[in-house]
Amino acid sequence: MTHVFHRHLHHTPPVAIAASGMTIRDAAGRDYLDASGGAAVSSLGHGHPDVIAAMHAQVDRLAYAHTSFFTTEVAEQLADELIGGAPEGMSHVYLVSGGSEAVESALKMARQYFVEIGQPQRTHFIARRQSYHGNTLGALAVGGNAWRREPFAPILVPATHVSPCYPYREQHEGESADQYGVRLAAELEAAILAQGADRVIAFVAETVGGATAGVLTPVPGYFKAVREVCDRHGVLLILDEVMCGMGRCGTLYACEQEGVVPDLVTVAKGLGGGYQPIGAVLAQRRIVEAMSQGSGFFQHGHTYLGHPVACAAALAVQRVIRRDGLLAKVRDDGEAFGAMLREALGDHPHVGDIRGRGFFWGVELVAERATKSPFAPGLKLHARIKNDAMARGLLCYPFGGTVDGRQGDHVLLAPPFIATRQDLQEIATRLAGAIDSVTRAALR
């Protein structure tokens, strides 16, 4: 009997006992190829010696100091490292313990900014359907994951949700990518005006959509159009890069590829690569200066802000990525990985779309390619694919509700940056086997 409150109370997962590089081993002696980095977390794989050494050294020096009393050398160094590669104008880093905390902090930072500059009437957030921003109440409120929101809807603050950038399903026939992006930006502007432009705090969006809809890559120009709308109405742009950032898409910040600069950006997962819980909010100088010249105090905080061991792990991860040229590797090998997935699955009758960039890919499954109709939710196709893949020694990240929160299935892939092309080919091959086996059985 387990006393751990597991995610699924009717099922106790295998016991992981060891990990190295791309592989995790369970107590039964089975090895699993980690094709998802957990939940797009493991950027350097498992057991990287440089990260382990940095953590040991920090524990020996200083394991914990509360930020109401002290800063630490390692937190200052990590902030310098992040700002050194950050979007233009970013000046400060707020270090937390994970993605939900980062988003929650960003929402409160945005609200307090407007209070500080004399616009307290701004109280409303706009985000997108089929988005995911975390499981704390504020993050869940702005998120558009219908399944996660439903049980808690009565205790969530109101937020408006506009259309996601989901060209596979929502770009009109005959509509160019530019026209589609402009249409979505116009929808955002209409939502802002409907609330009252002087009442909206921010538009919150994942730069590349993550787990809810399976790696939604924006069409060219979409975020530039969004940035223009936000600027026109004095609305902040908060980009959530908890899953897609920190090199996952081939650049340190995914928004670099969109040619836009956010007001606030959240990162986590790949920031520390899974070695310690850590996340961060990066803020534009004008936001920090408004608080500095006003109250001088961000009315927020957690016990483990800027945890020294977590900072040491994250700093080591980011330095290894830079030293070993892993961003360029992710870009180059990411193109090859996409080609491998298309070769293995592109002609499969139940694969509707393969999309992604870098080491961040989604495979959307359909009952019929011609109509894009999803499988019946009751089949729980995504869960069956996960189980079949694990039986083949493959860890991937399937999810349901891809289309509207209830219907649709996809598989998310986010291998560690250290994956070789042989590893990537093995991932594509094993996943194709799992998808083929499960979809055949589902249609019997």
N, C-alpha and C positions, 0 to 999 in steps of 0.2 A: 504493500500500500504506500502511495506517495502522499506526503503532506505539502507538496508544492501545488499552488493554485495555478495549474497549467491553463493555457489558452483554451484548450478543448477538454472539458472535464470528463468526457467519455473515452478519452484516448490519451495514453501516456506515450510521449515520443521516445525514440531510441536515445540512449545515453551516449553523448559525445564524450570521448575520453582523451583524444589527442588530435592535433592538426599540424600540418606542415605544408607550406606552399599552397598549392591548389586543392589539397586533400584534407578531408575530415574523416576520422575513424571513430566507429561506435564501439560499445562494450562487447558486441558480438564479433568484433574483428572485421567488420565490413568497412570498406573505404568508399567515400563519395567524392566525386569530382564537383567542386563548388563552382557552379556556373552562374550563380546569382549574387555571390559575395554576401550571403545572408539575405539582407534586403538592400542590395546595392551599397553595402557597407565596406567590405574588405577590398580596399584598393591595392594593398601590397600582399594580399594573401595572409597566410597564417605563420606565426613564428619568425618573423623577419628579425635577424640578429641585431640590426642597428636600432630598431625600435625597442626591443627587449632591453638592450644595454642602456638606452636613454632612460627608460622607466626605472631600472634598477638604480642608476646613478641618482635620479631625482628622489626616490624613496630614501636612499641613504642620506641625502642632503636635507630634504624637507618634504614631508608627505602631505601636510595640510596647513593652511593658514587662512583664516576667515577674512574676506575682502572688506569687511567693515573696519578691520584693524590694519591690514597689510596689503600691499601688492607683492608680487614675486618676480624675480628675474626672468623665470621661464614664461610667465604670462606676458610680460613686456616683450620678450623676444618673439613669442608666437604672434602677438598683435603686429609687431613690425613686419614679420614674414608675410602675414596676410595682407596688410595694407600695401606692401611693396608690389604685389601683383594684382591689386584690386582695381575695379572700375574707377575711372577718373572721378576725383572729388571725394572719395571715401577717406575718412580721416581717423575713425575710431572703431574699435572692435569690442563688443560686449560678449563675454565668454560664458556660456551656460553648459548644461549637461546633456543636451540632445535636441532633436529637431522640433518636437512639440514646444519645448521651452523657448527655443529660438523664435518660432513664429509668435508665440504668446507675448514674448518680450517685444517683438517688432510692432505688434498691434498696439501695445500700451505705449511704446515709444512714439509711434505716429500720433496717437491721441494726445499725449502730453505735449508734443511739439505744437499742436494747434492751440492748446490751452495756453502755452507759454507765449505765443505770438498774438494772443488776443482774439482767437477764433474758436471759442468753446462750443459754438453751435454745431461744429462738425462732429458728428457722432456715428456716421454710417460707413460701413465697408461694402465694397462690391467685389465679388470674386466670380468664379466660373463653375458651371455644372461639371460633374465628373472630375473634380479636382480633389486632392487630398493634402491637407496642411497640418495634420496632427490630431491627436486624440484628447488633448486638454480642451476645456469647454470653449475658450475663445477660438482656438485653432479649428475645432470641430464646427463652430458656428460659421466661419468663413469658408470652410471646406464644402465641396459639393458632392461628397460621397453619400448618396442617399441611404444606403444600407447602414453605414456607420452612424449617420445622423438620426435615423428614425426613432430609436428608443429614447433618445435624449432631447428630441426636438422641443419639448415644452420648457426646457431650462436653458436653451441657447438664445443668445442675443440675436435680434433680427439682422439679416444680411441679404443683399440682393445677389442673385446668381444669373450671369449671362452665359451665352453659348461658349463652349470650349473651342479651341482651334483644332478641329477634328476632320481634316479634309476627306478621309476615306469614307465617312458617313454623311458629312454635312456640307461639303462643297457642292454647289449646284452643277448640274450638267451644263456644259458650255461656259461655265464661270471660270475665269483665269484665277491663278493663285493671288495675283494682285487684287483683283476684284473681290475675291473672298475675304482677304485680309481687311480691305477697306470696309466691307459690309460688317464684319465683326467689330471693327473700331466704331462704326456708326451705331451699332447696337449698344456698345458700352457708353457712348456719349448720350444716347437716348435714356439709358438707365440713370446716368448722373443727373441729367436734367429733370427726370421724373422725381428724383429724390429732392432736388434743389441743389444746384451746383455748390452752394456755400455750406451744404450739410454733409458732404461726402469727405471722409478722411482719406481713403486710399482705395486703389484697385490692387488686389492681391492675386498673383498668378504664378504657377510653376513655369519656369522658362521652358523646360521640356516636361510635359505631363508625365507623372510617374506611375504609381501602382494601380490607381483606380481604373484608368482606361488603357494602360499599357503603352507607355512611351509615345506620347503625342508630340511630334516635332512640329514647331510652328512653320507656317508658310512664310517665304521671304517677304519682308516688309511689314508683317503683322505687328510686331512689337514697336517698330518705328511709328506706325500709325497710332498705336495705343499710347505711346509716350507723348505724342502730339496732343491727343485728346486730354490726357491727364494734365499736361502743362497749360492747356487752354483754360482749364477750370480750377487750377490750383490744387489738384488732387495728387497725392503722393502715389508713386509706383513702388510697390513692394514685390520683389521677385523672390520666390521660394525656390532655392537651389539645394535644399536638404538632400534630395536624392540625385539630382542631375548635375550638381556642381562638384567642385574640387577635383576636376580633371576627368570626371566620368564621361563627358561628351567630347573630350579631346582638347579642351582649353580649361584653364583653372576655374574660370567662371563661365557658365554656359552662355550668359548674355553677351559675352565678347563676340560670339558668332552672329548675334542679332544686331550688332551695332547700336545698342542702347545702353544707357547708364541708369540704373534704378536709384531711388532715394534711400531705400533700405534693401539689403539682401540677406537672406538667411542661409546658413550652411550647417551641416552636421555630418552624418554617416561617413563619407569619405574623408572628412576632416581628420579624424583620428583613426580611420581604417579599422575600427572595431577593437582596437587595443585598450581603449578606455572610453567611457561615455563622455562625449563632448559635442557642443554645438556653438554657434556664434551668430550674432547679428553685426553686419557692417553698416555703418551709418555715414551719410554725407555730412560734410563739415558744417553746412548751414543748420542742420538739425541739432548737432551737438552744440554749436555756438548759441542757438536760441535758448537751449536749456542752461548753458553756462551763464549767459547774460540775464537769464530770468531767475528761476528758483535755485539753479546750481545743483539740483538733486533729481536723479531719475527715481521716481517713486515706485520702485519695483526691486526685486531681489530674491535670491535663493541661497541656501546654505552652501552649495558646492560651486558657486560661481568661480571661474578661473582656477579650478582645482589643479594644484601643481603637477601631480602625476599625469593627469589627463592632458595638461598643456605640454608636458614633456613628450608624451606619446605623439600628440598631434604635430608638434614641431619636428620630431624625428621623421614622421611619415611625410610631411611636406618637403623636408630637405632631401629625403631619398628620391621622391618624385622628381624634384628639380635636378639633383645631381645625376640621376640615371637617365635623364631625358625621356621620362615615361609619358609625357603628354604627346610628344611626337609619335611615340610607339602606339599609343592609343588611337591617334588619328590614322596612322598607316594600317595598323592591324585591324582597326575597326572597319575600314573599308573592305578588307579581306574577309572579315567575319560576316559582314552583311552579304557578301557574295556567296560565302559558304552556306549561309542560311537559305538564300534564294535557290541555290543549287539543290539543297537537300529538301526544301519544302515549297518552293515557288510554284510547282505544278500540282501540289497536293490538293485534292478536291475540297478539303475542308479547312484550308488555310486561305483566309480572305486578304490579309494584309501583313506585310513584313516591313517594319519601319524602325528607324533609329539613327543614331550617330555615335561614333566612338565605340566605347564598350557598354552601350546602353541600347538594348533592342527589345522590341515587342513583336509578338506573333499573335495576330487576332484570328480566332477560329470561327468558322461559320458552318451552318448546316448545308447551305447552298451558296456557291460562289456567285452565281448569276444574280440572285436577289439580295445577297448579303444577309440573309435571314440567320439569326443566331440559333444555337441549339436551345432546347427547352431548359429553363433554369433547373428543373427538377432532376435533370441528369447529373448535375454537379460535375460537368466535364472537367473543369479546371482542377478540382480535387482529385479526380481519377488520374489525370495526367501527372499530377505531383506524385501520387503513390506509385504509378508505373515507372516514372523516371527514377525515383528513389530505389526501386527494385533493380534498376539497371545501373545503380551507382552514380546517379546524376542528381544534383541539387539545382532546381530551377524555381521560379517564383510565379506560379500561376495565380490567377484571381478571376472572380466572377463579377457580373454586373457591368461589364465593359461598356455596353451601349447606353444604358440609362440607369444604372444602379441595381437593376434586377436581371436584365437579360444580357447575354453575351459572355464570352470567355476569352482570356488571352494568357499568354505566358510571357513573363518578363525575364530577360537575361542581362546580367551585369557582372561579368567575370572580373576577377582581380586583374589589375594592370600588368601583372607579371606573366599572365597566360601566354604560352607560346602558340604559334599557329597550329601546331599539332594538337594542343589542348583545345583550341577553338574548333578545329575540325571534329574532334571527338565529341565536343558538346553538340555540334550541329547533328552529327550522326545519331547520337543517343536520343536527342530530343525528337528527331524525325521518327525513330522507332517507337517512342512512347506515344506520340501523337497518332501515328498510324494505327497502333494497336488499340488505343482507347476509342478512337472515332469509329473504327470497324465494329468494335464490340457494342458501342452505343447505338448503332444503326441496325443491329440484328433484330 
